[in-house]
Amino acid sequence: MVEFQNGLCLHLDSSSHSLIGVDGSLEKSLSTSIHSVAVLPLESLSADPSQDYFAEGMTDELITDLGQISALRVISRTSVMTYKNAHKSLPQIARELNVDAVVEGTVLRSGDQVRITAQLIQAPQDKHLWAKSYEGDLRDTLALQGRVARAIAEEVRINLTPHEEAALKNVKIVNPEAYEAYLKGRYFWNKRTADGLKTAKDYFEQSISKDPSYAPAYSGLADTYALLGDWQYAVMPATEALPKAKAAAIKALQIDSNSGEAHISLAFCLDGFDWNFASAGSEFQKGIKLSPNYATGHHWYAWHLSLLGQYGEAIAEMKKAETLDPLSLIINADLAELLLLAHSYDESIEQSRKTIAMDRNFALAHNQLGQVLLQKHRINEAIAELQKATALSGGSPTCMANLARAFVSAGRRKEAVRLLNDLKDRANPSYSNAPEVAMIYAALGDRDEAMNWLQRGYQERFNPGVLLRPGFDSVRSDTRFQDLIHRTGLTTTVEQ
């Protein structure tokens, strides 16, 4: 077969797929010291824009395959997707992502036939090291991706462990309809919107109905329920969403115990809903060992370590997540919040400003900056940031609660009470905003009401991390608060 890429004529041997130059000689690898790589968004060659999900899915899967290789740092999806149609030079992208090489390529789907073309470029020199094309049936797509990942590992001379070698070779043939529904589910899940999550849930359930033995669909469903019940989206009450997330993660692991993502999903539920921190820690460690480049695993594990009061280790873990996903706004913002909890206020301010420079409209970055400015008693600056956070978030309860705290510190109690009443009016049987309401009562000095609302949040199975927030420092010595800490299992975490 003859392919033309960037003016280079290549012959792809059908049996070995070795790269042969036009003179018939075997091309030698030019790769040297490649320890990190970014898979840029694969370009869809389909004229139908509705097929974009397929190219994005192929990008995700290739990142996931390469992400199993512990000796190779692989940039996560969130960061690489910002370069879709960016028209930047490859050396510039490599510098921004701090990687040695990039992978780029195309995907063409025609009916049930798929063709993946990929090339590896050594970034600083902009040297093309390798290019190959693979074709197959849609049900063989996972195997094609595995072959691309193995070829890249060989080209950059990364030594695979026996487990990693087996993982890349042991690829299951998938039901095409189940796989297509799964890709659509991940496409909408990655949008990180309430509507996107609802649509993702439908597609993952559709994938499962097409192939009940397809583990990734259960893992995707687990991640979807976990976010549906999370405070940032609050689409479903945690008491309904997280047990479903846990059940889906367990089912994924029953089918495939080597799914790192499923172990991470299960750990998230064990932390945030079961409050079983010992089991969660074990699941996080298993998941990270199996998927060492999964940024979300390091991200969520950092929060797990914070629940144990291990802030130094938590910050180090969040920084690992940041190196894997340097353009992730939420990871950068959460690093600022961990620095706040660790009382590293100046570093937290610097980190928040860095996040805002990436996207000045990201509400949570302004929220984190406002919180730390409040701790530094820079009240007027804190109010300005928290007003931005509240406006940009469309009235996030957490942003509103922090703004109310700032108003109290400025002596503007009436404005704080107005926000308090707004949050209470929003309360419904499925989601009461109890921790946020409690935080405002604590700021107003009404300990009894603060504890009453915290007890309500406890009954609704709030994420125990809310008790770490500086907004509860004023009630931390209260015996009722200490009892609440003991009941959630955070005995050794926040008593100091």
C-alpha positions as CSV (number, residue, x, y, z in Angstrom):
1,M,0.0,0.0,0.0
2,V,1.3,3.5,-0.8
3,E,0.4,6.5,1.3
4,F,1.4,10.2,0.8
5,Q,1.8,12.3,4.0
6,N,3.4,15.7,4.0
7,G,4.9,15.0,0.6
8,L,6.6,11.8,1.8
9,C,5.9,8.6,-0.1
10,L,5.7,5.6,2.3
11,H,5.2,1.9,1.8
12,L,3.4,0.2,4.6
13,D,4.2,-3.5,4.8
14,S,0.9,-5.3,5.5
15,S,2.4,-7.9,7.8
16,S,4.9,-5.9,9.9
17,H,3.8,-2.3,9.3
18,S,7.5,-1.3,9.2
19,L,8.2,2.0,7.6
20,I,10.2,1.7,4.3
21,G,11.6,4.7,2.4
22,V,11.2,5.2,-1.3
23,D,14.7,3.7,-1.9
24,G,13.6,0.5,-0.2
25,S,15.7,0.9,2.9
26,L,14.3,0.7,6.4
27,E,13.9,4.1,7.9
28,K,15.8,4.5,11.1
29,S,14.1,6.1,14.1
30,L,15.2,9.7,14.9
31,S,13.7,9.7,18.3
32,T,15.9,10.5,21.3
33,S,15.0,11.0,24.9
34,I,11.2,11.1,24.4
35,H,9.6,10.7,27.8
36,S,6.4,12.8,27.3
37,V,3.9,13.0,24.5
38,A,0.7,14.8,23.5
39,V,-1.9,13.2,21.2
40,L,-3.4,16.2,19.3
41,P,-7.0,16.0,18.3
42,L,-7.3,13.5,15.4
43,E,-8.8,15.2,12.4
44,S,-12.1,13.7,11.0
45,L,-11.9,13.3,7.2
46,S,-15.7,12.9,7.1
47,A,-17.6,15.7,5.5
48,D,-20.4,15.1,8.0
49,P,-19.8,17.3,11.2
50,S,-22.0,14.9,13.1
51,Q,-19.2,12.4,12.9
52,D,-16.9,14.7,15.0
53,Y,-17.7,12.5,18.1
54,F,-16.0,9.6,16.4
55,A,-12.6,11.4,15.8
56,E,-12.8,12.8,19.3
57,G,-13.4,9.3,20.6
58,M,-10.5,7.9,18.7
59,T,-8.3,10.6,20.3
60,D,-9.6,9.8,23.8
61,E,-9.0,6.1,23.3
62,L,-5.4,6.5,22.0
63,I,-4.7,8.8,25.0
64,T,-6.1,6.1,27.3
65,D,-4.0,3.4,25.6
66,L,-0.8,5.3,25.8
67,G,-1.7,6.5,29.3
68,Q,-1.3,2.9,30.6
69,I,2.5,3.2,30.0
70,S,4.0,4.3,33.3
71,A,7.4,5.4,31.8
72,L,5.7,7.9,29.4
73,R,4.0,11.1,30.5
74,V,0.9,11.5,28.3
75,I,-1.1,14.8,28.3
76,S,-4.7,14.4,29.1
77,R,-7.7,15.1,26.9
78,T,-8.8,18.4,28.4
79,S,-5.5,20.1,27.5
80,V,-5.0,18.7,24.0
81,M,-8.5,19.4,23.0
82,T,-7.8,23.2,23.3
83,Y,-5.6,22.8,20.2
84,K,-8.4,21.6,18.0
85,N,-8.3,23.9,14.9
86,A,-5.8,26.1,16.8
87,H,-3.4,26.5,13.9
88,K,-0.4,26.8,16.1
89,S,3.0,25.3,15.2
90,L,3.9,22.0,16.7
91,P,7.0,23.3,18.4
92,Q,4.9,26.0,20.1
93,I,2.3,23.5,21.2
94,A,5.0,21.2,22.6
95,R,6.5,24.1,24.6
96,E,3.1,25.1,26.0
97,L,2.4,21.5,27.0
98,N,6.0,20.8,28.0
99,V,6.3,17.6,26.0
100,D,9.1,16.0,23.9
101,A,6.9,14.8,21.0
102,V,3.4,15.0,19.6
103,V,1.1,12.6,17.7
104,E,-1.2,13.9,15.1
105,G,-3.3,12.1,12.5
106,T,-6.6,11.6,10.9
107,V,-9.6,9.3,11.2
108,L,-11.9,8.2,8.3
109,R,-15.0,6.2,8.8
110,S,-16.9,4.9,5.9
111,G,-19.8,2.7,6.9
112,D,-18.3,-0.1,9.1
113,Q,-14.8,0.5,7.8
114,V,-12.3,2.7,9.8
115,R,-8.9,4.0,8.8
116,I,-6.5,5.6,11.3
117,T,-3.4,7.5,10.1
118,A,-1.0,8.7,12.7
119,Q,2.4,10.3,12.7
120,L,4.9,11.0,15.5
121,I,6.8,14.3,15.5
122,Q,9.8,15.1,17.7
123,A,8.6,18.5,18.8
124,P,11.6,20.8,19.4
125,Q,13.1,20.0,16.0
126,D,9.7,19.5,14.2
127,K,11.1,16.2,12.9
128,H,8.8,13.6,11.5
129,L,9.9,10.3,13.1
130,W,7.3,7.9,12.0
131,A,4.0,7.6,10.1
132,K,1.7,4.7,9.7
133,S,-1.8,3.9,8.5
134,Y,-4.2,1.2,9.8
135,E,-7.4,0.0,8.4
136,G,-10.0,-2.4,9.7
137,D,-13.6,-3.1,10.5
138,L,-15.4,-1.0,13.1
139,R,-15.5,-3.9,15.5
140,D,-11.7,-4.1,15.3
141,T,-11.2,-0.4,16.1
142,L,-9.9,-1.0,19.6
143,A,-7.3,-3.4,18.2
144,L,-6.2,-0.8,15.6
145,Q,-5.7,1.8,18.4
146,G,-3.7,-0.7,20.4
147,R,-1.4,-1.3,17.5
148,V,-0.9,2.4,17.1
149,A,-0.1,2.8,20.8
150,R,2.4,-0.1,20.7
151,A,4.1,1.3,17.6
152,I,4.5,4.7,19.3
153,A,5.9,3.0,22.4
154,E,8.4,1.1,20.3
155,E,9.4,4.2,18.4
156,V,10.2,6.3,21.4
157,R,12.0,3.3,22.9
158,I,9.9,3.0,26.1
159,N,10.3,-0.2,27.9
160,L,6.9,-1.7,28.7
161,T,6.2,-3.8,31.8
162,P,4.7,-7.2,31.1
163,H,1.4,-5.9,32.4
164,E,1.5,-2.9,30.0
165,E,2.5,-5.1,27.1
166,A,-0.4,-7.4,27.8
167,A,-2.9,-4.5,28.2
168,L,-2.0,-3.1,24.8
169,K,-2.3,-6.5,23.1
170,N,-5.3,-7.9,25.0
171,V,-8.0,-5.9,23.2
172,K,-11.6,-7.2,23.1
173,I,-13.6,-7.1,19.9
174,V,-16.5,-4.8,20.6
175,N,-20.1,-4.6,19.3
176,P,-20.0,-1.7,16.8
177,E,-23.3,-0.3,18.0
178,A,-22.3,-0.5,21.7
179,Y,-18.9,1.2,20.9
180,E,-20.6,4.0,18.9
181,A,-23.0,4.7,21.7
182,Y,-20.1,4.7,24.2
183,L,-18.1,7.2,22.1
184,K,-21.2,9.5,21.9
185,G,-21.6,9.1,25.7
186,R,-18.0,10.2,26.3
187,Y,-18.4,13.0,23.8
188,F,-21.3,14.5,25.8
189,W,-19.8,13.6,29.2
190,N,-16.7,15.7,28.3
191,K,-18.9,18.8,27.7
192,R,-19.3,19.0,31.5
193,T,-22.7,20.6,31.4
194,A,-25.9,19.4,33.1
195,D,-27.6,18.7,29.8
196,G,-24.5,17.0,28.4
197,L,-24.4,14.7,31.4
198,K,-28.0,13.7,31.0
199,T,-27.4,12.9,27.3
200,A,-24.2,11.0,28.2
201,K,-26.2,8.9,30.7
202,D,-28.7,7.9,27.9
203,Y,-25.9,6.9,25.5
204,F,-24.0,4.8,28.1
205,E,-27.2,3.0,29.0
206,Q,-27.8,2.4,25.3
207,S,-24.2,1.0,25.0
208,I,-24.8,-1.4,27.9
209,S,-28.1,-2.5,26.3
210,K,-26.3,-3.3,23.1
211,D,-23.4,-5.2,24.9
212,P,-23.9,-5.9,28.6
213,S,-20.3,-7.2,28.8
214,Y,-18.7,-3.9,27.6
215,A,-16.9,-2.7,30.8
216,P,-16.1,0.9,29.6
217,A,-19.8,1.7,29.2
218,Y,-20.3,0.9,32.9
219,S,-17.3,3.0,33.8
220,G,-18.6,5.9,31.8
221,L,-22.0,5.5,33.4
222,A,-20.3,5.5,36.9
223,D,-18.5,8.8,36.0
224,T,-21.7,10.3,34.8
225,Y,-23.7,9.5,37.9
226,A,-20.8,10.7,40.1
227,L,-20.9,14.1,38.4
228,L,-24.7,14.3,38.3
229,G,-24.7,14.1,42.0
230,D,-21.8,16.4,42.6
231,W,-22.3,19.9,44.1
232,Q,-21.1,21.6,40.9
233,Y,-24.0,20.2,38.9
234,A,-26.6,19.0,41.5
235,V,-28.8,17.5,38.8
236,M,-29.6,14.6,41.1
237,P,-29.4,14.3,44.9
238,A,-26.3,12.5,46.1
239,T,-28.4,9.9,47.8
240,E,-29.7,8.8,44.5
241,A,-26.8,9.4,42.1
242,L,-23.8,8.1,44.0
243,P,-25.2,4.6,44.9
244,K,-25.9,4.2,41.1
245,A,-22.4,5.4,40.3
246,K,-20.9,2.9,42.8
247,A,-23.0,0.1,41.4
248,A,-21.9,0.9,37.8
249,A,-18.2,1.1,38.8
250,I,-18.5,-2.3,40.6
251,K,-20.1,-3.9,37.5
252,A,-17.3,-2.5,35.3
253,L,-14.7,-4.0,37.7
254,Q,-16.5,-7.4,37.7
255,I,-16.1,-7.4,33.9
256,D,-12.6,-6.0,33.8
257,S,-10.7,-5.8,37.1
258,N,-7.8,-4.0,35.2
259,S,-9.9,-0.9,34.4
260,G,-8.0,1.9,36.2
261,E,-10.8,4.4,35.5
262,A,-13.3,2.1,37.1
263,H,-11.2,1.8,40.2
264,I,-11.0,5.6,40.4
265,S,-14.8,5.9,39.9
266,L,-15.4,3.5,42.7
267,A,-12.9,5.3,45.0
268,F,-14.7,8.6,44.3
269,C,-18.0,7.1,45.6
270,L,-16.4,5.5,48.6
271,D,-14.9,8.9,49.6
272,G,-17.8,11.2,48.8
273,F,-20.8,9.1,49.8
274,D,-19.8,6.0,51.8
275,W,-17.2,8.0,53.8
276,N,-15.1,4.8,53.7
277,F,-11.7,6.4,53.4
278,A,-9.6,3.3,53.9
279,S,-11.2,1.4,51.0
280,A,-11.2,4.6,48.9
281,G,-7.5,4.9,49.3
282,S,-6.9,1.3,48.3
283,E,-9.0,1.8,45.1
284,F,-7.3,5.0,44.2
285,Q,-3.9,3.3,44.5
286,K,-5.0,0.4,42.3
287,G,-6.5,2.8,39.7
288,I,-3.4,5.0,39.5
289,K,-1.1,2.0,39.2
290,L,-3.2,0.7,36.3
291,S,-3.7,4.1,34.6
292,P,-0.7,6.2,35.8
293,N,-1.4,9.0,33.3
294,Y,-5.1,9.4,34.2
295,A,-5.2,13.0,35.4
296,T,-8.6,12.7,37.0
297,G,-7.2,9.8,39.1
298,H,-4.5,12.0,40.6
299,H,-6.9,14.9,40.9
300,W,-9.5,13.0,42.9
301,Y,-6.8,11.2,44.9
302,A,-5.4,14.6,45.9
303,W,-8.8,15.4,47.5
304,H,-8.8,12.0,49.2
305,L,-5.5,12.9,50.8
306,S,-6.9,16.2,51.9
307,L,-9.7,14.4,53.7
308,L,-6.9,12.6,55.7
309,G,-5.3,15.9,56.6
310,Q,-2.3,15.1,54.4
311,Y,-2.0,18.4,52.7
312,G,1.6,18.2,51.6
313,E,0.9,14.9,49.8
314,A,-2.4,16.2,48.5
315,I,-0.7,19.2,46.9
316,A,2.0,17.0,45.4
317,E,-0.7,14.7,43.9
318,M,-2.6,17.7,42.5
319,K,0.6,19.0,40.9
320,K,1.0,15.6,39.2
321,A,-2.5,16.0,37.8
322,E,-1.5,19.5,36.6
323,T,1.5,18.2,34.7
324,L,-0.7,15.6,33.0
325,D,-3.4,18.2,32.2
326,P,-1.7,21.6,32.4
327,L,-4.6,23.5,30.7
328,S,-7.4,22.0,32.9
329,L,-9.1,24.9,34.6
330,I,-10.6,22.8,37.4
331,I,-7.3,21.1,38.3
332,N,-5.5,24.5,38.4
333,A,-8.3,26.0,40.5
334,D,-8.5,23.0,42.9
335,L,-4.7,23.3,43.4
336,A,-5.3,26.9,44.6
337,E,-8.0,25.6,47.0
338,L,-5.7,22.9,48.4
339,L,-3.0,25.6,49.0
340,L,-5.7,27.7,50.8
341,L,-6.6,24.7,53.0
342,A,-2.9,24.2,53.8
343,H,-2.7,27.9,54.8
344,S,-0.2,28.6,51.9
345,Y,-2.1,31.8,51.2
346,D,0.4,33.6,49.0
347,E,1.0,30.5,46.8
348,S,-2.8,30.1,46.6
349,I,-3.2,33.7,45.4
350,E,-0.5,33.2,42.7
351,Q,-2.1,29.9,41.6
352,S,-5.6,31.5,41.3
353,R,-4.2,34.4,39.3
354,K,-2.5,31.9,37.0
355,T,-5.8,30.1,36.5
356,I,-7.7,33.4,35.8
357,A,-5.0,34.3,33.2
358,M,-5.9,31.0,31.4
359,D,-9.6,32.0,31.4
360,R,-10.8,35.1,33.1
361,N,-14.4,33.9,32.9
362,F,-13.8,30.7,34.9
363,A,-16.0,31.3,38.0
364,L,-14.3,28.9,40.4
365,A,-10.9,30.5,40.0
366,H,-12.4,33.8,41.1
367,N,-14.1,31.9,44.0
368,Q,-10.8,30.5,45.2
369,L,-9.1,33.8,44.9
370,G,-11.9,35.5,46.8
371,Q,-11.6,33.0,49.6
372,V,-7.9,33.4,50.2
373,L,-8.1,37.2,50.0
374,L,-10.8,36.9,52.7
375,Q,-8.3,34.9,54.8
376,K,-5.7,37.6,54.2
377,H,-8.3,40.2,55.4
378,R,-8.2,42.0,52.1
379,I,-12.0,42.3,52.3
380,N,-12.8,44.7,49.5
381,E,-10.7,42.7,47.0
382,A,-12.4,39.5,48.2
383,I,-15.8,40.9,47.7
384,A,-14.9,42.0,44.1
385,E,-13.7,38.5,43.2
386,L,-16.6,36.7,44.8
387,Q,-19.1,39.0,43.1
388,K,-17.4,38.0,39.8
389,A,-17.5,34.4,40.8
390,T,-21.2,34.6,41.7
391,A,-22.1,36.3,38.4
392,L,-20.0,34.1,36.2
393,S,-21.4,30.9,37.8
394,G,-25.0,31.9,37.4
395,G,-25.4,32.0,41.2
396,S,-23.5,29.0,42.4
397,P,-24.5,28.3,46.0
398,T,-20.8,28.0,47.1
399,C,-19.9,31.3,45.5
400,M,-22.9,33.0,47.1
401,A,-22.0,31.6,50.5
402,N,-18.5,32.9,50.3
403,L,-19.7,36.3,49.1
404,A,-22.1,36.4,52.1
405,R,-19.1,35.7,54.4
406,A,-17.2,38.5,52.8
407,F,-20.2,40.9,53.3
408,V,-20.3,40.0,57.0
409,S,-16.6,40.7,57.3
410,A,-17.3,44.1,55.7
411,G,-20.1,44.9,58.1
412,R,-22.7,44.5,55.3
413,R,-24.9,42.1,57.2
414,K,-28.1,42.9,55.3
415,E,-26.6,41.9,52.0
416,A,-25.4,38.7,53.6
417,V,-28.9,37.9,54.9
418,R,-30.3,38.6,51.5
419,L,-28.0,35.9,50.0
420,L,-28.9,33.6,52.9
421,N,-32.6,33.9,52.2
422,D,-32.0,33.4,48.5
423,L,-30.3,30.1,49.1
424,K,-33.0,29.0,51.6
425,D,-35.7,29.8,49.0
426,R,-33.9,27.5,46.5
427,A,-34.0,24.5,48.9
428,N,-36.0,21.6,47.7
429,P,-36.4,18.0,49.0
430,S,-33.6,16.7,46.8
431,Y,-31.0,19.4,47.3
432,S,-31.1,22.0,50.1
433,N,-27.7,23.7,49.8
434,A,-27.4,22.9,53.5
435,P,-23.6,23.3,53.8
436,E,-23.7,26.7,52.1
437,V,-26.6,27.9,54.3
438,A,-24.7,26.6,57.4
439,M,-21.6,28.5,56.3
440,I,-23.5,31.8,56.2
441,Y,-25.1,31.2,59.6
442,A,-21.6,30.5,60.9
443,A,-20.3,33.8,59.5
444,L,-23.3,35.6,61.1
445,G,-22.4,34.1,64.4
446,D,-25.6,32.0,64.7
447,R,-24.0,28.7,65.8
448,D,-27.2,26.9,66.5
449,E,-28.6,27.5,63.0
450,A,-25.2,26.6,61.5
451,M,-25.2,23.3,63.2
452,N,-28.9,22.6,62.4
453,W,-28.1,23.0,58.7
454,L,-24.9,21.0,58.9
455,Q,-26.9,18.2,60.4
456,R,-29.4,18.4,57.5
457,G,-26.4,18.3,55.1
458,Y,-25.1,15.2,57.0
459,Q,-28.5,13.5,56.5
460,E,-28.3,14.3,52.8
461,R,-24.8,12.7,52.7
462,F,-22.9,15.9,51.8
463,N,-19.3,15.5,50.6
464,P,-17.3,15.4,53.8
465,G,-14.8,17.8,52.3
466,V,-17.2,20.6,53.0
467,L,-16.1,20.5,56.7
468,L,-12.6,21.4,55.7
469,R,-13.7,24.8,54.3
470,P,-12.4,27.9,56.1
471,G,-15.9,29.1,56.4
472,F,-16.4,26.7,59.3
473,D,-13.4,27.8,61.3
474,S,-15.6,29.8,63.6
475,V,-17.5,26.7,64.7
476,R,-14.7,24.2,64.6
477,S,-14.3,24.1,68.4
478,D,-18.0,23.6,68.9
479,T,-18.6,20.1,70.5
480,R,-21.5,19.5,68.0
481,F,-19.1,20.2,65.1
482,Q,-16.5,17.9,66.6
483,D,-19.2,15.2,66.9
484,L,-20.1,15.7,63.3
485,I,-16.4,15.2,62.3
486,H,-16.3,11.9,64.3
487,R,-19.5,10.7,62.6
488,T,-18.2,11.3,59.1
489,G,-14.9,9.6,60.0
490,L,-12.7,12.6,59.7
491,T,-11.6,12.2,63.3
492,T,-7.9,13.0,62.7
493,T,-8.4,15.4,59.9
494,V,-9.8,18.8,61.0
495,E,-9.6,18.9,64.7
496,Q,-6.5,21.1,64.8
